[in-house]
Every structure is written in structure tokens, then in C-alpha cells.
């Protein structure tokens, strides 16, 4: 039984959709945050930033972690994930809920606030958000020692600490358009034209 060119075209486009991999719909999640210094020479100052991660491999079950895809911090200058030099803690989740993360920025400045930008540490540890800052001369550690795990602790090896407020996540889903789906659709159109040519012959 001869098939109409329209039926062939619809079948081919259906094949193109099936051939499109689900990975092309990976979502990048971004979370904004605000850090408030509550002790030390920067008390009362607010700083902003954000971090992003790819959630395509997450299931929402049990403990999971992913490496961040981006990080920004406006703190005596604008910093990015590259500025951490790998000093970060992966973004982790417990049954789908954000559980922990950590980003350390070590700056060239040392001494006092007037002489250079302080180092900074933005983190979430077992649902306790914290903001720490200091200078290399004070000997701060990464990750912070036990006295700094509580945002209200003394954090004696840092010059100041504070809280971090995280916003609700925003999700950006790229449009499917990688090489595999494009090739599938081009092949579908080619097959349709070939079938129409055969029908006319």
C-alpha cells in the first residue's frame, strides 16, 4: 500500500524526536545569595553573589552531590569560580534538599581592611549558612575548623563572620538543538523529499 508523503514526513519527524537525547534538556540551576557581616570590622555590610549547578544527574533520593558550574561574589571586587582555585566544596543534597556547599576566595591582600581585600568563605553546612572573612595573616583554614561550623561561634581564626540568605533556585533549560536532533530532522526532510520523488516517478 502506497503511503502519502505527508504520512512519511510525520513518521520521520517522530523519529527525530525519539532520536533527541534527554541529556540535551539538562537544566542549569542558579541560586542567588546575600551575605551579612555580623562581627569584625565589616559588621553591617552586605555582599551579594550566586552559584549554579547542573541538576540533570540528580534523582532527589538520598545523598547526592555535584560540582558547581559557576560562582560569583561581589566582595571587594567581582570574583568567579576560577578565583577559588579549586577551593570549593561540591554542592550536596539530602533527598533533593540543598544540604551543604562551600566557596573560598583567597585574595592577594593581607593585613587590614584598608590595605587589601580580605579572604572570604561562603558556605552551607548541614543547613547552617555562614559567611566568614579574614586575611591570610590570621591563619584561617579551609574548610574551617570545628569552632566555625556554627555561624554564631567565635571563629577565632577568622576576623569576622555573619549569615547567608539563599534565594529560591531559578532553572534555565536550554532548547534542544544539539547536533544529534538537527541531524535527525535533516535526515527526515531528506527522506520525505526522496519518497515524494519516488511517488511522482
C-alpha positions, 0 to 999 in steps of 0.5 A: 500500500502506497503511503502519502508523503505527508504520512512519511514526513510525520513518521520521520519527524517522530523519529527525530524526536525519539532520536533527541537525547534527554541529556540535551534538556539538562537544566542549569540551576542558579541560586542567588545569595546575600551575605551579612557581616555580623562581627569584625570590622565589616559588621553591617555590610552586605555582599551579594553573589550566586552559584549554579549547578547542573541538576540533570544527574540528580534523582532527589533520593538520598545523598547526592552531590555535584560540582558547581558550574559557576560562582560569583561574589561581589566582595571587594571586587567581582570574583568567579569560580576560577578565583577559588582555585579549586577551593570549593566544596561540591554542592550536596543534597539530602533527598533533593534538599540543598544540604551543604556547599562551600566557596573560598576566595583567597585574595592577594591582600593581607593585613587590614581592611584598608590595605587589601581585600580580605579572604572570604568563605561562603558556605552551607553546612548541614543547613547552617549558612555562614559567611566568614572573612579574614586575611591570610595573616590570621591563619584561617583554614579551609574548610574551617575548623570545628569552632566555625561550623556554627555561624554564631561561634567565635571563629577565632581564626577568622576576623569576622563572620555573619549569615547567608540568605539563599534565594529560591533556585531559578532553572534555565533549560536550554532548547534542544538543538544539539547536533544529534536532533538537527541531524535527525530532522535533516535526515527526515526532510531528506527522506520525505523529499526522496519518497515524494520523488519516488511517488511522482516517478 
